Amino acid sequence: MYNPSVRFPRRRFFAKKTYGNNLFYKTPSNPDEKIEREEIAAGNDFDYLMGDVDLVVSLKQDVGNVLHNYRLYHNIDDMFLVERMIQRLHPEYMDAYRFFMREECAIYRYNMFVGKKAVVDRYCEWLFSILLPLADLKFFNNYTDYQKRIFGFISERIMGVWLLHNRDKLLIEERPVVEFL
């Protein structure tokens, strides 16, 4: 039975690559309600990853200046720690970091990506080489429960840094996201 006091988390999916008719989906919060949405991608919608495309990411979303956007919603000192960590561990990424944080106005939201295993492995190795030492610093212990999601917020920003630095080596496709409440 439907209970309006139960909150369901948002669910996000990549939209199907070849956009057909919109489909009607039941909402998890109210099974009797149906809403029209773009068609959700299935596994075979990513078969072309065997070809030229290396990575599928969510469409960039405009947030204004990336560093300023982080300052509006989070503790800006987090990004200064990230910058120092990148400087120490991956100095070859600093030009991309500075450019992306100061000049870019859009980010890849939701930490959503699908890609070739070798590419995803390289990205994750780079990402976690930064995030895990940051987690050891425990600087976020006094943050609210929402702000303790810091590593997801940081990841949304620095994915763009990694993509910018590796742009000459990768074929990247942006894909719309279908969101359910």
C-alpha positions in Angstrom: 0.0 0.0 0.0 1.2 3.5 -0.8 2.5 5.5 2.1 3.3 9.1 1.4 5.6 9.4 4.4 8.1 6.9 3.0 10.8 8.7 1.0 12.3 6.9 -1.9 15.7 7.8 -3.1 16.1 9.3 -6.6 16.9 6.8 -9.3 18.9 7.9 -12.3 19.5 6.0 -15.6 21.0 6.7 -18.9 18.5 7.5 -21.6 18.4 5.1 -24.5 20.7 6.2 -27.3 18.2 6.0 -30.1 15.3 8.0 -28.8 12.0 6.3 -29.6 8.6 7.0 -28.2 8.5 8.1 -24.6 7.4 5.4 -22.2 5.2 5.6 -19.2 6.7 4.4 -16.0 5.2 3.8 -12.6 6.7 5.9 -9.8 8.2 4.0 -6.8 6.6 6.6 -4.4 3.1 6.1 -5.9 2.6 2.9 -7.9 -0.8 4.1 -9.1 0.7 7.1 -10.8 2.3 6.8 -14.2 4.6 9.4 -15.7 6.0 9.9 -19.2 9.8 9.6 -19.5 12.4 9.0 -22.1 13.2 5.3 -22.6 15.8 3.9 -20.2 19.0 2.4 -21.7 19.4 -1.3 -21.5 22.6 -3.3 -21.6 22.6 -3.7 -25.4 22.3 0.1 -25.8 26.0 0.1 -24.9 27.2 -2.5 -27.3 28.9 0.1 -29.4 31.5 0.5 -26.6 33.2 -2.4 -28.3 33.9 0.1 -31.1 35.3 3.6 -31.0 33.5 5.1 -27.9 35.6 4.7 -24.8 33.3 6.2 -22.2 29.7 7.3 -21.8 29.0 10.0 -19.3 26.0 12.1 -18.2 25.4 15.3 -20.1 27.4 18.2 -18.6 25.2 20.3 -16.4 25.7 24.0 -16.2 26.5 25.1 -12.6 28.3 28.3 -13.2 31.9 28.4 -12.3 32.8 25.0 -10.9 34.9 26.2 -7.9 32.3 28.9 -7.0 29.5 26.4 -7.3 31.3 24.1 -4.8 31.8 27.1 -2.4 28.0 27.8 -2.5 27.0 24.3 -1.4 30.0 22.8 0.4 33.1 23.7 2.3 35.5 25.2 -0.2 38.5 24.0 1.9 37.6 20.5 0.6 38.7 21.5 -2.9 41.9 23.1 -1.7 42.7 19.7 0.0 41.9 18.0 -3.3 44.2 20.5 -5.2 47.1 19.8 -2.8 46.5 16.0 -3.2 46.5 16.2 -7.0 49.6 18.4 -6.9 51.4 15.8 -4.7 50.2 12.6 -6.4 49.5 13.7 -10.0 51.2 17.0 -10.8 50.7 16.3 -14.5 47.0 17.0 -13.9 47.4 20.4 -12.3 46.9 22.4 -15.5 43.6 20.5 -16.2 42.6 21.0 -12.5 43.2 24.7 -12.5 41.5 25.2 -15.8 38.5 23.1 -15.0 37.9 24.6 -11.5 38.4 28.2 -12.5 37.2 28.4 -16.2 34.7 25.6 -16.7 31.0 26.2 -16.0 29.5 22.7 -16.2 30.1 19.3 -14.5 29.3 15.7 -15.1 26.6 15.1 -12.4 25.7 11.9 -10.6 29.0 10.1 -11.0 27.4 8.1 -13.8 29.6 6.5 -16.5 29.8 3.3 -18.6 32.9 2.5 -20.4 35.5 0.1 -21.6 37.1 -1.8 -18.7 40.6 -0.5 -19.3 39.4 3.1 -19.3 37.2 2.7 -16.3 40.1 1.0 -14.4 42.4 3.9 -15.3 39.9 6.5 -14.1 39.1 4.6 -10.9 42.7 4.1 -10.1 43.4 7.8 -10.5 40.2 8.8 -8.6 40.7 6.6 -5.6 44.4 7.4 -5.4 43.1 10.9 -4.5 40.0 10.1 -2.5 41.4 7.4 -0.2 44.2 9.6 1.3 41.7 12.4 1.7 39.4 10.0 3.6 42.3 9.2 6.0 42.5 12.9 6.9 39.1 12.7 8.6 38.6 16.4 8.1 34.9 15.8 7.5 34.0 14.3 10.9 32.0 17.3 12.0 30.1 17.7 8.8 26.3 17.2 8.6 25.1 13.8 7.3 24.4 15.5 3.9 27.9 17.1 3.7 29.5 13.8 4.7 28.7 12.7 1.1 31.7 14.9 0.3 33.5 12.2 -1.8 30.6 12.0 -4.2 30.5 15.8 -4.5 34.3 15.9 -5.1 34.1 13.1 -7.6 31.5 14.9 -9.7 33.9 17.8 -10.0 37.2 16.0 -10.6 35.8 13.6 -13.2 35.9 16.6 -15.5 39.6 17.2 -14.6 40.4 13.6 -15.6 38.4 13.8 -18.8 40.0 17.1 -19.7 43.5 15.8 -19.1 42.8 12.6 -21.1 40.7 14.2 -23.9 43.2 13.5 -26.6 43.3 9.7 -25.8 39.5 9.1 -25.4 36.4 9.2 -27.4 33.7 10.3 -24.9 29.9 10.4 -25.5 27.6 12.4 -23.3 24.2 10.9 -22.7 21.0 12.4 -21.1 19.9 11.0 -17.8 16.4 9.9 -17.0 15.5 10.7 -13.4 12.8 9.2 -11.2 11.9 10.6 -7.8 
